Amino acid sequence: MLAARKIFISILFLSIIGCGFSTEKRRPKAIEDTQDERSIKKISDAEIINRVNKLGDSITAMAQQTFMGKISEQYEMGGFEAAAQYCSMEAYPLTDSLANQHKVYLSRVSLKNRNPANEAKGLEKDLLEAYADAHENDIELNTNVQFIRPGDSILYNKPIFIASNVCLNCHGSKDEISSEIQQLLSEQYPNDKATGYKTGDLRGMWSLKFLKKEIVQGL
């Protein structure tokens, strides 16, 4: 009789827990729906890389178009000397503005830099040397996207070429650069390496760093 009573009490206790005190049973459906919405969306590496590729292409195209447009304006107002002055002194506010707008680190780097701040170093130097080697061997250069260890950011790179003969007025041989521009460059950049180019040469590359969390949030 005592054993049967204990079994009855146990069953009653379990019934109370199941029916009266289970938070799962009493949770409103609205809360369940909210929790489903908060669940982490699974994003593949391929989706992230594809998104960075598209963003990188868009940002660099915008930067290049804006930059060359400003150079043209300066040339019309003051010739190649004014254009060279803008190119060397005003490019940073432009890239900084785009970087802030798109929440990305944005820079131009080169193995033959004019401004010391544009010198390629570390991984960027390795990638740019690989670009240069491929270009010398007539291999088509494409954008590069890769995760940077430990994986919280993503690097996007795109080659930059000497687009036209106009660029040679600041980046060509000494015979192509006027004495006025040579004087300007020697005063501002005594260690300038960015000359001796021909049209179509690899000038450097765009380098963009995206935060992985920003990319995932946008997918």
C-alpha positions in Angstrom: 0.0 0.0 0.0 2.9 2.4 0.9 4.6 1.5 -2.4 1.5 2.2 -4.4 1.1 5.6 -2.7 4.7 6.6 -3.5 4.1 5.7 -7.2 0.9 7.8 -7.2 2.7 10.8 -5.7 5.5 10.5 -8.2 3.1 10.4 -11.1 1.2 13.4 -9.7 4.5 15.4 -9.3 5.5 14.7 -12.9 2.1 15.7 -14.1 2.3 19.0 -12.3 5.7 19.7 -13.8 4.5 18.8 -17.3 1.2 20.8 -17.2 1.7 23.6 -14.7 5.3 24.7 -14.6 6.8 24.0 -18.1 8.0 27.3 -19.6 8.0 25.7 -23.0 4.3 25.0 -22.8 3.5 28.5 -21.7 5.8 30.4 -24.1 3.8 32.7 -26.4 4.1 32.0 -30.1 5.3 35.5 -30.7 8.4 34.8 -28.6 9.0 31.6 -30.5 8.8 33.5 -33.8 11.2 36.1 -32.5 13.7 33.5 -31.5 13.5 31.9 -34.9 14.3 35.3 -36.5 17.3 35.8 -34.2 18.8 32.5 -35.1 22.2 32.8 -36.8 21.9 32.7 -40.5 24.4 30.3 -42.1 26.4 32.0 -44.7 29.0 30.1 -46.8 32.5 31.3 -47.6 31.6 31.4 -51.3 28.7 33.8 -50.6 30.9 36.1 -48.6 33.6 36.1 -51.3 31.1 36.8 -54.0 29.6 39.7 -52.0 33.1 41.2 -51.3 33.9 40.8 -55.0 30.9 42.8 -56.0 31.4 45.5 -53.4 35.1 45.8 -54.2 34.4 46.1 -57.9 31.8 48.8 -57.3 33.9 50.8 -54.8 37.1 50.8 -56.9 35.2 51.7 -60.1 33.7 54.6 -58.2 37.0 55.7 -56.8 38.8 55.4 -60.2 36.0 57.3 -62.0 35.9 60.1 -59.4 39.7 60.3 -59.2 40.2 60.6 -62.9 37.4 63.1 -63.2 39.1 65.3 -60.6 42.4 65.0 -62.4 40.7 66.1 -65.7 39.2 69.1 -63.9 42.5 70.1 -62.5 44.2 69.8 -65.9 41.6 72.0 -67.5 42.2 74.7 -64.9 45.9 74.6 -64.6 47.5 72.0 -66.9 49.6 69.0 -66.0 51.2 70.8 -63.1 47.8 71.4 -61.4 46.8 67.8 -62.1 50.1 66.5 -60.6 49.5 68.6 -57.6 46.0 67.2 -57.1 47.2 63.6 -57.7 49.9 63.8 -55.1 48.1 65.9 -52.4 44.3 65.4 -52.7 43.9 61.7 -53.4 43.8 60.8 -49.7 40.7 62.8 -48.8 38.9 61.1 -51.7 39.8 57.6 -50.7 39.2 58.4 -47.0 35.7 59.6 -47.9 34.8 56.5 -49.8 36.3 54.3 -47.0 34.1 56.0 -44.4 31.0 55.8 -46.6 31.4 52.0 -47.2 33.0 51.1 -43.8 36.1 49.7 -45.5 39.8 50.2 -45.3 40.7 51.6 -48.8 44.2 52.3 -50.2 46.4 52.2 -53.3 49.7 50.5 -53.0 52.6 50.1 -55.4 56.1 48.5 -55.6 57.2 51.8 -57.2 55.5 54.2 -54.8 55.6 58.0 -55.0 54.2 58.6 -51.6 55.8 56.5 -48.8 52.3 55.8 -47.4 51.5 53.9 -50.6 54.4 51.4 -50.3 53.2 47.8 -50.5 54.3 45.8 -47.5 53.7 42.3 -46.1 50.9 40.4 -47.7 50.1 43.2 -50.1 53.7 43.2 -51.3 53.6 39.5 -51.9 50.3 39.8 -53.9 51.6 42.7 -55.9 54.8 40.9 -56.8 52.7 38.0 -58.0 50.6 40.4 -60.1 53.8 41.9 -61.5 55.2 38.5 -62.4 52.0 37.4 -64.1 51.8 40.7 -66.0 55.4 40.3 -67.3 54.4 36.9 -68.6 51.3 38.2 -70.3 48.9 36.5 -67.9 45.6 38.2 -67.5 45.2 39.8 -64.1 42.0 39.5 -62.1 40.8 40.6 -58.7 41.8 38.7 -55.7 39.7 38.0 -52.6 40.9 36.1 -49.6 40.2 35.7 -45.8 42.9 37.2 -43.6 43.7 35.0 -40.6 42.3 34.6 -38.0 39.3 35.2 -40.3 37.7 38.4 -39.0 38.5 40.4 -42.1 38.6 39.9 -45.9 41.1 41.4 -48.3 40.2 42.5 -51.8 42.8 43.5 -54.4 42.5 44.8 -57.9 45.4 45.7 -60.3 45.8 49.3 -61.4 47.3 50.1 -64.8 48.8 53.1 -66.6 45.6 53.9 -68.5 46.7 56.4 -71.1 49.5 58.6 -72.3 48.2 61.4 -70.2 49.5 59.5 -67.1 53.0 59.6 -68.5 53.2 63.4 -67.9 53.7 62.5 -64.3 54.8 58.8 -64.4 56.6 58.4 -67.7 60.3 58.8 -68.6 62.3 62.0 -67.8 61.9 63.1 -71.4 58.1 62.9 -71.0 57.8 64.8 -67.7 58.2 68.6 -67.9 60.8 70.3 -65.8 58.1 72.1 -63.8 56.5 68.8 -62.8 59.9 67.2 -62.1 60.7 70.1 -59.8 57.3 69.7 -58.0 57.8 66.0 -57.5 61.4 66.4 -56.3 60.3 68.9 -53.7 57.4 66.9 -52.4 58.7 63.4 -52.9 62.5 63.3 -52.9 62.4 59.5 -52.9 59.9 59.2 -55.7 60.0 55.8 -57.5 56.9 56.2 -59.7 58.4 57.1 -63.0 59.6 55.2 -66.1 56.2 53.7 -66.9 54.7 53.1 -70.3 51.0 52.9 -71.2 49.5 49.6 -70.1 52.1 49.0 -67.4 51.1 47.7 -64.0 51.1 50.7 -61.7 50.0 49.1 -58.5 46.7 47.8 -57.0 43.7 48.8 -55.0 43.7 47.2 -51.5 40.5 47.0 -49.6 39.9 45.3 -46.2 36.3 44.4 -45.2 35.1 43.3 -41.8 33.6 39.8 -42.1 30.8 40.7 -39.7 29.8 43.7 -41.9 29.6 41.5 -45.0 27.6 38.8 -43.2 25.1 41.4 -41.9 24.5 42.6 -45.4 23.6 39.2 -46.8 
